Amino acid sequence: MIADGAEDEEKWLAAGAAAFKQNAFYMQRAIDSNNLKDALKYSAQMLGELRTSKLSPHKYYDLYMRAFDELRKLEIFFMEETRRGCSVIELYELVQHAGNILPRLYLLCTAGSVYIKTKEAPAKDILKDLVEMCRGIQHPLRGLFLRSYLAQVSRDKLPDIGSEYEGDADTVTDAVEFVLLNFTEMNKLWVRMQHQVSHDLCCIACESLPFDDPELRLAVGLSGLQGPAREKERRERERSELRDLVGKNLHVLSQLEGVDLDMYRDTVLPRVLEQIVNCRDEIAQIYLVDCIIQVFPDEYHLQTLDVLLGACPQLQPSIDIMTVLSRLMERLSSYAALNVEVLPYFLQVEAFSKLNNAIGKVIEAQEDMPILSAVTLYSSLLKFTLHVHPDRLDYADQVLGSCIKQLSGKGKIDDSRATKEIVTLLSAPLEKYNDVVTALKLTNYPLVMEYLDNETKRIMATVIIRSIMKNNTLIATAEKVEALLELIGGLINDPDESQGVEVDEDDFEEGQNSVARLIHMLYNDDPEEMFKIISILKNHFLTGGPKRLKFTVPPLVVSALKLIRRLPVEGDNPFGKEASVSATKIFQFLNQAIKLGQIPLVLNQLCYSLRFLSLSVGAFCLLQIIEALPNVPSPDLAFRLYLQCAEAANKCDEEPIAYEFFTQAYILYEEEISDSKAQVTALQLIIGTLQRMHVFGVENRDTLTHKAMGYSSKLLKKPDQCRAVYGCSHLFWLEDHEAIQDGERVLLCLKRALKIANSAQQMISTAQGSSTVSVTLFIEMLNKYLYFYEKGIPQITVESVESLIKLIKNEEPMASDPSAESFFASTLRFMEFQKQKGGAIGDRYEEIKV
Amino acid sequence: MPSRRRTLLKVIILGDSGVGKTSLMNQYVNKKFSNQYKATIGADFLTKEVQFEDRLFTLQIWDTAGQERFQSLGVAFYRGADCCVLVYDVNSMKSFDNLNNWREEFLIQASPSDPENFPFVLIGNKVDVDGGNSRVVSEKKAKAWCASKGNIPYFETSAKEGTNVEEAFQCIAKNALKSGEEEELYLPDTIDVGTSSQQRSSGCEC
């Protein structure tokens, strides 16, 4: 059976089942013909199949279930027999004629069940008789199943309170006694299996030798030598399969109406625990304690915590009591969570301190307990106290403290499951309070984190940030920010680079992005406190190295700029000259950011926020930028930034500064931008920006415009020249500024552009073939003319427009260039459209004769 | 075979831990309810006599452990079931989502002769909780599931208040009775009585 088990076992089961079916068939036939004698004979033969020693618990259970179903039919038949006048007492005697003891006892239990139903004798007497008789089977497997059969058939016939079998002589105490006795016997059988080596040995056990007989123990020990580890493994597996048969008794007890709190506390629990402790068997202890916790109600546990916890240190030192205690705490936590009204009881029985003590004792008793177990325990205890005593932060801190005590001296934890458990432990307060601020009050919290490796610290930091974001928790004081940064240190810097574990690029970015988001949750209305927060952040971020700064500096700059906006104008600073926060200070900070290589970004942000600044602050700000800009590494970028700043200065009404910016931009254009294409783009930017400037006085504006015109006509290619020059025409006409409306110069500009277009055309036609580019240029020019004509500039006459149209129409290559043709067509359509609109504009278009 | 053969009807109740399987059985058989959660270990049954079309039947109702770790011996007791009752908690989506697993597990383990038409009944329990406010599985959703599994009868019950429990079990009994699950017909090849078993057993006389 041991070696080539599975296949042979199937055969044996099949053989057993076949013989079984045959006898069941004859039993049924006997029942059908009301032949009690034959029914008993065949049922006994059928039950004989259960005497096999060759089946594993699973297969045996299969056979047992068949027997169980057949015996239900027999039971109904017995019941009918008694109604037909057969005396149940005689029946009870009759079944005992079966030759073998196992079938005999199955039949006896079946008859006993009928006996109780007829109520011809007190239930308790019959039950007692049955449970005693079952001692006849000492083979563990057979005994366990027989007793399990007894438990099942008696299940609804126990003299429980409110049961029909309760009477003067029968009380719930008898019911409890019966189940407890059956439980005890079953547990003994089950425990004995562990020590039973060969199946032949069972025969010795069958003689009902008490197991503490030293000789038997010796025999078991000797033959144990032959059975190597595999034998033990098989035995333990079989035992584990059979465990529910034993545990079922506890389920029956829990279902008894009469087992109230008193009965449980005074009888059931002490007796069950006594059996569990005394059996000194690990498998039995861990399973049965778990059963107690699961099958009995929470309020019973709460009221008997002392007893239950008191038993823990008495259990075998090697058992995994952690798991059991964790489950107990989990149950109690969810009980408290679901039933708020029971919370006072938790306080009344001092559940927390009892659990805390018990855990302390258990850990003390088991010196070499794996760190995982200890952490799991504390994790459950923490969850328990968070649920039950949410107002007692000191309890939570106490748990963390105990946990640290356990971790100390062991260095960083290298068990990955243990670190995972610590993450669970540390996440619990966040989940409970949905507020990291509360967790920050737990002084032991950061100390626990010390024991995590860098990777786990990072994970934990992400958990914390996620909690803050999810709950929109504002962290408002510098002190708290400092504490928080300590906690999320895993994302802020590398404590020792030497570890050199490469973090996945995506993970890194995600982590840094979450830090960036976090910055916006650190806020205080008071500028002074806010400045402190920003300074703390800066100090921490500086330790993070350039890779992180890329992510962390931008939001910090935004945060600083937001603060500037809230500052009072420099002059009337309520803090006086000594004020700790001032724009100056913040700019010093920004400067630092600039030096960290974040220039474009900082400047971008600055320019953007300039429009919100008070004038004096804005001016100050701009000066800072002027100082910083030469540090910009790329001339192209610096050029753009100058223009952006100029525009910002324009908004601040700072003419000299704006002029300075333009000058700088021009210098860069002249000295650094040499590529012709880049020049075209740069010039467009210059013209566009300059067009929007209204801060300049006539003189400055003239100088700048003149320069821009100069650049335009110096571009390399004629078409580019033409386009830049006609673009310059806009510099002389600003819609809302009457001071900058010079029709004369607009016309001059356009004429000049036209001239360039003409010379472009000639150049091309002398070179060769197509001159579509110039046609397109002419059409573009037409559009410009129309624009200004529509604006009503007197210098742009109908005639000039008409002659331009004529010019285009006469151009030969038009037909050969579809894109130019359609451009022209749509221009004409536009004119027609404007004409249809009527009004002043319509009238103007009316005048144009195409 | 005479009709008395079918006087015992076997019903199996399955579902996640804590959905109220034991409570439903206790409410139906004993008219009792307890608010306390008590885990079930292994398999446990209660019987109840039911009258149906002038005939008396014994309903054998098997309550099972929802927690896997309390089902150490396996599910040999599924065999011969006449009806399978699937229970979920209307306040727990997970218990509803797991119904498929329970149903499939049952069909594999019990291997009824005609799995397509084997009678199931679905019960959505705990409709009383929080006045129905904490409910997460709608009646519509449950009925759609039933329809997709071949029109399984559906009942919404409260084991606590006894709502609909009687009706549900009436239906269960009716379906169990109609079930095509005839008992295995066994006919012995030879008339060879009572000699085979003794040789195979071990020398032990117990």
Interface residues (C-beta under 8 A of the other chain):
Chain A: W12 A15 G16 A19 K21 Q22 N23 A24 F25 Y26 D32 K41 Y42 Q45 G48 E49 R51 T52 S53 K54 P57 H58 Y61 D62 Y64 M65 R66 F68 D69 R72 K73 I76 N100 I101 L102 G136 I137 Q138 H139 R142 Q152 R155 D156 G162 H199 D200 C202 C203 C206 S240 E241 L242 R243 D244 L245 G247 K248 L250 H251 V252 S254 Q255 E257 C291 Q294 V295 F296 P297 D298 E299
Chain B: P2 T7 L8 T22 N26 K32 S34 Q36 Y37 K38 A39 T40 I41 G42 D44 F45 L46 T47 T58 Q60 A65 Q67 F70 Q71 S72 L73 G74 A76 F77 R79 G80 E184 Y186 L187 P188 D192 V193 G194 S196 S197 Q198 R200 S201 S202 G203 C204 E205 C206
